Amino acid sequence: MRLTIGAALFAVVAVAGCTKTVEEMNYSERQALAKQIVDRCLKQGLKLNTPDMKRCTDTEIQSEIYSRRREAAVEDARRGSATVCNRVGYAVICG
């Protein structure tokens, strides 16, 4: 479990709150998100420290990052800021 959560923490870099981006999260928020991501994959019947678990956590991490950045961009747009995010492969580019 340490490897899976560690991988999730490394890739996630943050998450929690209303529409807080992963980058804006503190360490404990990132840990909580990593646990949620691992739990999502475990609920699908995947086993810890397997290639399938790694693929699942990687996919969930990217989805979480993208969703949070998109939500933050929408909120910024509503406030008059012109931030636009686009997904390019696994990367989300905002500007």
Buried (B, 14 or more C-beta within 10 A) or exposed (E): EEEBBEBBBEBBBBBBEEBBBBEBBEEEBBBEBBBBBBEBBBEEEBEEEEEEBBEBBBBBBBEBBBBBBBBBBEEBEEEEEEBEBEEEEEEBEEE
